[in-house]
Amino acid sequence: MPSAFLAGLVVWLVASVVLLKSYWLLLPAIGVGCLVYAALLAKFLRIRSDEVESQVDKLARENDSWKERFESLHAQSRQNAMVLAQMSDGVVVIDKDWTILLMNPMAKQLLGLRAEDHHLGRDLRAIARLPEMVSAVEQVFAGELSKRVNIDVSQVGRVRPVSISVGAIESGGEGNLLLAIHDESEARRLESVRREFIANVSHELKTPLAAIKGYAETVELALEDDPDAAVHFMSQIREQCLRLERLVAGMMQLARAQSGQQNLRCASISLAEVVTEAVKTYRPVAAAKNIDLQVAKLDPAIRAYVDREATLTIANNLIGNAVRYTHDGGRVVVDVRGEGPVSWFVVDDTGVGIEPEELNRIFERFYRVEKTREVAGGGTGLGLSIVKNLIAALGGDIRVESRPGVGSRFAVALPAEQGYRCETQRGATPTIKARGVVA
């Protein structure tokens, strides 16, 4: 715009000089033209400056917007990386050339790879030589929607069972595959426990049922010829029926104990009163075996925040076991102690004791120490499993010390306050040297 005006001004001046021959007007005209030009140029520059500032502001806003988007994408990417790193399953992404595009730490662990090695960009077949996995990937590349295989991965000192699911990723026709790797160790352990439980239940039920059947057949034959023998066999049938009843009751009690706190009604109770009630139950049994069942001076002020019936079941099982597994003429000592937020219930005995290698198994369902079978007879093998599950549901803890041929000590820690869990307090079992048996 200023250039066009300047050209017009020059033409006007030349025309004025030529037509009017007024040379004396040349200088004033030039001055006026320059002033007008300067004014117009200043106005034009202001307009251009406003446009530049507007463009700068627009670019600044766009820069801030892109910066926010970048920071959001970066945060999301970092969060996704943290999620992948914390996953309990392995995740591997490969392209159509078998090149590894993504692999989280758990995938390295489950595939038996070293965590410090760099695997991105490498061929999956070269670092994980697992024929079943390679075959599954090839089948998905060939057109199958998905494939799942179970394989055993050899690692240092162990063989880990894993399942690998292979599927295509919908990513615009790039042909990438996702491998999801899951550790099957716990599933196999639970399956083994289930099979063992069924086998144990079948065995425990089979023995009394076979005895009942045999006694019943014998009774039929002896009713007329030997009535006294018939009466004897009927009493044996009754004993086996009672054994079945105890077994079924024990399994139902174990099921309730394993259901957790949903069947418990916890309140603050006197632990000494519950223990005293359990001791009264077993005094006649102890007296029949000439066992000295000692009870410390129980302080009724010692309280526990627990379910009363569950606590009574725990006390009955532990005191009953102590009496059952102690030889005639032995001794059982029961005591209760309070230590801040924890209340202790301790049972000592001079029984047969437990071998060190068997201490970790005594809380298993149906497990019975071999040499105690002769002493105890008729036990279901469920008592200590019920005790452990009930204590866990109450938020307590249990410790065991035992010396074969000397005796055992079972110490149960129960919460004295609402909301307290004793397993968080790993203190020592209280010493009861004055009354106890196990040193």
ZATITI-826005 format. One record per residue (C-alpha): residue number from 1; x, y, z; residue in three letters. Coordinates in steps of 0.2 Angstrom, whole numbers, padded with zeros to 4 digits, m for minus. Example, Ala and Ser with C-alpha at 12.3 -4.5 7.8 and 13.67 -1.06 7.14 Angstrom:
<pts>
 resi  east north    up resn
    1  0062 m0022  0039  ALA
    2  0068 m0005  0036  SER
</pts>
This chain:
<pts>
 resi  east north    up resn
    1  0000  0000  0000  MET
    2  0014  0013  0004  PRO
    3  0023  0009 m0012  SER
    4  0007  0012 m0023  ALA
    5  0004  0029 m0014  PHE
    6  0022  0034 m0017  LEU
    7  0021  0030 m0035  ALA
    8  0005  0040 m0036  GLY
    9  0013  0055 m0027  LEU
   10  0028  0055 m0039  VAL
   11  0016  0055 m0054  VAL
   12  0006  0070 m0047  TRP
   13  0022  0080 m0043  LEU
   14  0029  0077 m0061  VAL
   15  0012  0081 m0068  ALA
   16  0011  0097 m0058  SER
   17  0028  0103 m0063  VAL
   18  0025  0099 m0082  VAL
   19  0007  0106 m0083  LEU
   20  0008  0121 m0072  LEU
   21  0027  0124 m0074  LYS
   22  0026  0128 m0055  SER
   23  0044  0122 m0050  TYR
   24  0042  0132 m0034  TRP
   25  0028  0120 m0028  LEU
   26  0040  0105 m0030  LEU
   27  0048  0105 m0013  LEU
   28  0032  0108 m0002  PRO
   29  0023  0095 m0012  ALA
   30  0037  0083 m0009  ILE
   31  0037  0087  0010  GLY
   32  0018  0085  0011  VAL
   33  0019  0069  0002  GLY
   34  0032  0062  0014  CYS
   35  0022  0067  0029  LEU
   36  0007  0058  0022  VAL
   37  0017  0043  0017  TYR
   38  0025  0042  0034  ALA
   39  0007  0043  0043  ALA
   40  0001  0029  0031  LEU
   41  0016  0019  0034  LEU
   42  0015  0020  0053  ALA
   43 m0003  0015  0052  LYS
   44  0001  0000  0041  PHE
   45  0015 m0005  0053  LEU
   46  0003 m0004  0068  ARG
   47 m0009 m0016  0058  ILE
   48  0005 m0028  0054  ARG
   49  0011 m0027  0072  SER
   50 m0006 m0032  0078  ASP
   51 m0007 m0046  0065  GLU
   52  0010 m0052  0071  VAL
   53  0005 m0052  0089  GLU
   54 m0011 m0061  0085  SER
   55 m0001 m0074  0076  GLN
   56  0012 m0075  0091  VAL
   57 m0002 m0077  0103  ASP
   58 m0011 m0091  0092  LYS
   59  0006 m0100  0091  LEU
   60  0009 m0099  0110  ALA
   61 m0009 m0106  0113  ARG
   62 m0006 m0120  0101  GLU
   63  0011 m0123  0109  ASN
   64  0003 m0124  0126  ASP
   65 m0010 m0136  0119  SER
   66  0003 m0148  0111  TRP
   67  0013 m0147  0127  LYS
   68 m0002 m0152  0138  GLU
   69 m0005 m0166  0125  ARG
   70  0013 m0172  0126  PHE
   71  0013 m0172  0145  GLU
   72 m0003 m0182  0145  SER
   73  0003 m0195  0133  LEU
   74  0019 m0196  0142  HIS
   75  0010 m0198  0159  ALA
   76 m0001 m0211  0151  GLN
   77  0014 m0220  0143  SER
   78  0023 m0220  0160  ARG
   79  0007 m0227  0169  GLN
   80  0005 m0241  0156  ASN
   81  0023 m0245  0158  ALA
   82  0021 m0246  0177  MET
   83  0005 m0257  0175  VAL
   84  0015 m0269  0164  LEU
   85  0029 m0270  0176  ALA
   86  0018 m0274  0190  GLN
   87  0007 m0287  0181  MET
   88  0007 m0305  0188  SER
   89  0006 m0311  0170  ASP
   90  0019 m0310  0156  GLY
   91  0015 m0300  0141  VAL
   92  0025 m0301  0124  VAL
   93  0021 m0292  0108  VAL
   94  0029 m0297  0092  ILE
   95  0027 m0292  0074  ASP
   96  0025 m0303  0058  LYS
   97  0044 m0305  0058  ASP
   98  0045 m0312  0076  TRP
   99  0053 m0296  0082  THR
  100  0049 m0292  0100  ILE
  101  0041 m0275  0101  LEU
  102  0036 m0276  0120  LEU
  103  0040 m0288  0134  MET
  104  0037 m0285  0153  ASN
  105  0048 m0291  0167  PRO
  106  0036 m0305  0172  MET
  107  0037 m0312  0154  ALA
  108  0056 m0313  0156  LYS
  109  0054 m0322  0173  GLN
  110  0041 m0334  0167  LEU
  111  0051 m0338  0151  LEU
  112  0066 m0341  0161  GLY
  113  0076 m0326  0154  LEU
  114  0088 m0315  0163  ARG
  115  0080 m0299  0169  ALA
  116  0095 m0288  0165  GLU
  117  0096 m0294  0147  ASP
  118  0089 m0283  0133  HIS
  119  0077 m0292  0122  HIS
  120  0067 m0279  0112  LEU
  121  0071 m0280  0094  GLY
  122  0077 m0298  0095  ARG
  123  0069 m0313  0087  ASP
  124  0058 m0322  0100  LEU
  125  0063 m0339  0093  ARG
  126  0081 m0335  0097  ALA
  127  0079 m0331  0115  ILE
  128  0065 m0343  0120  ALA
  129  0067 m0360  0113  ARG
  130  0050 m0367  0117  LEU
  131  0044 m0378  0102  PRO
  132  0026 m0378  0109  GLU
  133  0025 m0359  0110  MET
  134  0033 m0357  0092  VAL
  135  0021 m0369  0085  SER
  136  0006 m0360  0093  ALA
  137  0013 m0343  0086  VAL
  138  0015 m0351  0068  GLU
  139 m0003 m0357  0069  GLN
  140 m0010 m0340  0073  VAL
  141  0001 m0332  0060  PHE
  142 m0006 m0345  0048  ALA
  143 m0024 m0339  0051  GLY
  144 m0031 m0346  0068  GLU
  145 m0039 m0334  0079  LEU
  146 m0030 m0339  0095  SER
  147 m0020 m0353  0102  LYS
  148 m0017 m0359  0120  ARG
  149 m0003 m0371  0126  VAL
  150  0003 m0377  0142  ASN
  151  0021 m0380  0144  ILE
  152  0034 m0383  0157  ASP
  153  0048 m0370  0157  VAL
  154  0065 m0376  0164  SER
  155  0073 m0364  0176  GLN
  156  0087 m0364  0188  VAL
  157  0083 m0377  0202  GLY
  158  0064 m0379  0196  ARG
  159  0052 m0383  0182  VAL
  160  0038 m0370  0181  ARG
  161  0022 m0374  0173  PRO
  162  0015 m0360  0162  VAL
  163  0001 m0357  0150  SER
  164  0003 m0346  0135  ILE
  165 m0011 m0338  0125  SER
  166 m0007 m0332  0108  VAL
  167 m0019 m0320  0099  GLY
  168 m0019 m0307  0085  ALA
  169 m0019 m0288  0089  ILE
  170 m0031 m0278  0078  GLU
  171 m0019 m0264  0073  SER
  172 m0022 m0258  0056  GLY
  173 m0017 m0274  0047  GLY
  174  0001 m0274  0054  GLU
  175  0000 m0292  0059  GLY
  176  0006 m0291  0077  ASN
  177  0003 m0304  0090  LEU
  178  0000 m0304  0109  LEU
  179  0007 m0318  0120  LEU
  180 m0001 m0318  0137  ALA
  181  0009 m0330  0149  ILE
  182  0002 m0336  0165  HIS
  183  0010 m0345  0180  ASP
  184  0001 m0361  0183  GLU
  185  0010 m0367  0198  SER
  186 m0003 m0361  0211  GLU
  187 m0017 m0369  0200  ALA
  188 m0008 m0386  0200  ARG
  189 m0005 m0385  0218  ARG
  190 m0023 m0382  0222  LEU
  191 m0028 m0396  0210  GLU
  192 m0016 m0407  0219  SER
  193 m0023 m0402  0236  VAL
  194 m0041 m0405  0229  ARG
  195 m0036 m0423  0223  ARG
  196 m0027 m0426  0240  GLU
  197 m0042 m0420  0249  PHE
  198 m0054 m0431  0240  ILE
  199 m0043 m0446  0242  ALA
  200 m0041 m0443  0261  ASN
  201 m0060 m0441  0263  VAL
  202 m0063 m0457  0253  SER
  203 m0051 m0466  0263  HIS
  204 m0058 m0459  0280  GLU
  205 m0076 m0464  0275  LEU
  206 m0071 m0481  0267  LYS
  207 m0064 m0488  0283  THR
  208 m0079 m0486  0295  PRO
  209 m0091 m0490  0281  LEU
  210 m0082 m0506  0278  ALA
  211 m0081 m0510  0296  ALA
  212 m0100 m0507  0298  ILE
  213 m0104 m0518  0284  LYS
  214 m0093 m0532  0291  GLY
  215 m0101 m0530  0308  TYR
  216 m0118 m0530  0301  ALA
  217 m0116 m0546  0292  GLU
  218 m0108 m0554  0307  THR
  219 m0123 m0549  0318  VAL
  220 m0135 m0557  0306  GLU
  221 m0126 m0573  0308  LEU
  222 m0124 m0572  0327  ALA
  223 m0141 m0566  0332  LEU
  224 m0148 m0584  0335  GLU
  225 m0132 m0593  0338  ASP
  226 m0122 m0581  0349  ASP
  227 m0132 m0566  0356  PRO
  228 m0118 m0560  0367  ASP
  229 m0107 m0559  0351  ALA
  230 m0121 m0550  0342  ALA
  231 m0122 m0537  0356  VAL
  232 m0103 m0534  0355  HIS
  233 m0104 m0532  0336  PHE
  234 m0118 m0520  0338  MET
  235 m0108 m0509  0350  SER
  236 m0094 m0509  0336  GLN
  237 m0106 m0503  0323  ILE
  238 m0111 m0489  0335  ARG
  239 m0093 m0484  0337  GLU
  240 m0090 m0483  0319  GLN
  241 m0106 m0473  0316  CYS
  242 m0100 m0461  0329  LEU
  243 m0083 m0460  0320  ARG
  244 m0092 m0456  0304  LEU
  245 m0102 m0443  0313  GLU
  246 m0087 m0435  0320  ARG
  247 m0079 m0435  0303  LEU
  248 m0094 m0426  0295  VAL
  249 m0095 m0414  0309  ALA
  250 m0077 m0410  0308  GLY
  251 m0078 m0407  0289  MET
  252 m0093 m0395  0291  MET
  253 m0083 m0386  0305  GLN
  254 m0068 m0385  0294  LEU
  255 m0079 m0378  0280  ALA
  256 m0086 m0364  0291  ARG
  257 m0068 m0360  0298  ALA
  258 m0062 m0358  0280  GLN
  259 m0076 m0346  0275  SER
  260 m0067 m0332  0285  GLY
  261 m0075 m0319  0296  GLN
  262 m0092 m0320  0288  GLN
  263 m0099 m0333  0300  ASN
  264 m0091 m0325  0315  LEU
  265 m0098 m0313  0328  ARG
  266 m0083 m0305  0337  CYS
  267 m0085 m0296  0353  ALA
  268 m0074 m0292  0369  SER
  269 m0075 m0308  0380  ILE
  270 m0065 m0315  0395  SER
  271 m0053 m0327  0388  LEU
  272 m0051 m0335  0405  ALA
  273 m0069 m0340  0406  GLU
  274 m0068 m0348  0389  VAL
  275 m0053 m0358  0393  VAL
  276 m0060 m0363  0410  THR
  277 m0075 m0370  0401  GLU
  278 m0064 m0380  0389  ALA
  279 m0054 m0387  0404  VAL
  280 m0070 m0393  0413  LYS
  281 m0074 m0403  0397  THR
  282 m0058 m0413  0398  TYR
  283 m0055 m0415  0416  ARG
  284 m0064 m0432  0417  PRO
  285 m0054 m0438  0402  VAL
  286 m0038 m0433  0410  ALA
  287 m0043 m0441  0426  ALA
  288 m0047 m0457  0417  ALA
  289 m0029 m0457  0410  LYS
  290 m0021 m0451  0427  ASN
  291 m0015 m0435  0418  ILE
  292 m0012 m0420  0429  ASP
  293 m0022 m0406  0420  LEU
  294 m0015 m0390  0428  GLN
  295 m0023 m0373  0426  VAL
  296 m0014 m0357  0431  ALA
  297 m0023 m0344  0441  LYS
  298 m0033 m0337  0426  LEU
  299 m0036 m0318  0427  ASP
  300 m0054 m0314  0421  PRO
  301 m0048 m0297  0416  ALA
  302 m0038 m0304  0402  ILE
  303 m0050 m0301  0387  ARG
  304 m0049 m0305  0368  ALA
  305 m0059 m0297  0354  TYR
  306 m0065 m0314  0346  VAL
  307 m0080 m0325  0342  ASP
  308 m0084 m0335  0358  ARG
  309 m0089 m0351  0350  GLU
  310 m0074 m0351  0338  ALA
  311 m0062 m0348  0353  THR
  312 m0070 m0362  0363  LEU
  313 m0068 m0373  0348  THR
  314 m0049 m0368  0347  ILE
  315 m0047 m0372  0366  ALA
  316 m0056 m0388  0365  ASN
  317 m0046 m0395  0351  ASN
  318 m0029 m0390  0358  LEU
  319 m0033 m0396  0376  ILE
  320 m0041 m0412  0369  GLY
  321 m0026 m0415  0358  ASN
  322 m0014 m0412  0373  ALA
  323 m0024 m0425  0384  VAL
  324 m0025 m0437  0369  ARG
  325 m0007 m0437  0365  TYR
  326  0000 m0438  0382  THR
  327  0003 m0455  0390  HIS
  328 m0005 m0460  0406  ASP
  329  0003 m0452  0421  GLY
  330  0008 m0436  0411  GLY
  331  0005 m0418  0413  ARG
  332 m0004 m0404  0404  VAL
  333 m0003 m0386  0408  VAL
  334 m0015 m0372  0402  VAL
  335 m0012 m0354  0405  ASP
  336 m0018 m0337  0399  VAL
  337 m0007 m0321  0397  ARG
  338 m0010 m0303  0392  GLY
  339  0003 m0293  0383  GLU
  340 m0004 m0276  0377  GLY
  341 m0015 m0278  0361  PRO
  342 m0012 m0297  0362  VAL
  343 m0019 m0311  0373  SER
  344 m0010 m0327  0374  TRP
  345 m0018 m0345  0377  PHE
  346 m0004 m0358  0379  VAL
  347 m0005 m0377  0381  VAL
  348  0010 m0387  0387  ASP
  349  0010 m0406  0388  ASP
  350  0022 m0420  0391  THR
  351  0016 m0430  0377  GLY
  352  0024 m0440  0363  VAL
  353  0030 m0424  0354  GLY
  354  0032 m0420  0335  ILE
  355  0047 m0423  0324  GLU
  356  0054 m0406  0317  PRO
  357  0051 m0412  0299  GLU
  358  0033 m0414  0303  GLU
  359  0029 m0398  0312  LEU
  360  0025 m0389  0295  ASN
  361  0012 m0402  0291  ARG
  362  0002 m0404  0307  ILE
  363 m0010 m0391  0301  PHE
  364 m0015 m0400  0285  GLU
  365 m0032 m0408  0283  ARG
  366 m0032 m0427  0288  PHE
  367 m0013 m0426  0292  TYR
  368 m0009 m0437  0308  ARG
  369  0009 m0440  0314  VAL
  370  0011 m0459  0312  GLU
  371  0017 m0463  0329  LYS
  372  0002 m0454  0337  THR
  373 m0011 m0465  0328  ARG
  374 m0008 m0478  0341  GLU
  375 m0009 m0466  0356  VAL
  376 m0024 m0456  0350  ALA
  377 m0034 m0469  0339  GLY
  378 m0051 m0462  0332  GLY
  379 m0044 m0445  0327  GLY
  380 m0051 m0437  0311  THR
  381 m0035 m0427  0307  GLY
  382 m0045 m0411  0305  LEU
  383 m0043 m0403  0323  GLY
  384 m0028 m0393  0320  LEU
  385 m0033 m0388  0302  SER
  386 m0049 m0381  0310  ILE
  387 m0039 m0372  0324  VAL
  388 m0027 m0364  0311  LYS
  389 m0041 m0358  0300  ASN
  390 m0052 m0351  0315  LEU
  391 m0036 m0342  0322  ILE
  392 m0033 m0334  0305  ALA
  393 m0051 m0329  0303  ALA
  394 m0050 m0321  0321  LEU
  395 m0034 m0311  0316  GLY
  396 m0023 m0322  0327  GLY
  397 m0008 m0332  0326  ASP
  398 m0001 m0349  0332  ILE
  399  0016 m0355  0337  ARG
  400  0021 m0373  0340  VAL
  401  0037 m0379  0349  GLU
  402  0039 m0398  0351  SER
  403  0053 m0411  0356  ARG
  404  0050 m0429  0352  PRO
  405  0047 m0439  0368  GLY
  406  0047 m0423  0379  VAL
  407  0031 m0414  0374  GLY
  408  0024 m0400  0364  SER
  409  0018 m0382  0367  ARG
  410  0005 m0373  0357  PHE
  411  0004 m0354  0360  ALA
  412 m0011 m0345  0352  VAL
  413 m0011 m0326  0350  ALA
  414 m0028 m0318  0349  LEU
  415 m0032 m0299  0347  PRO
  416 m0036 m0290  0363  ALA
  417 m0043 m0275  0353  GLU
  418 m0055 m0273  0339  GLN
  419 m0046 m0272  0322  GLY
  420 m0029 m0278  0328  TYR
  421 m0021 m0293  0319  ARG
  422 m0008 m0303  0328  CYS
  423  0002 m0309  0313  GLU
  424  0008 m0291  0312  THR
  425  0016 m0292  0329  GLN
  426  0030 m0306  0328  ARG
  427  0035 m0306  0346  GLY
  428  0041 m0321  0355  ALA
  429  0030 m0334  0363  THR
  430  0028 m0330  0381  PRO
  431  0039 m0340  0393  THR
  432  0030 m0350  0407  ILE
  433  0044 m0358  0415  LYS
  434  0036 m0359  0432  ALA
  435  0022 m0369  0426  ARG
  436  0027 m0375  0409  GLY
  437  0034 m0391  0403  VAL
  438  0044 m0387  0387  VAL
  439  0061 m0378  0390  ALA
</pts>
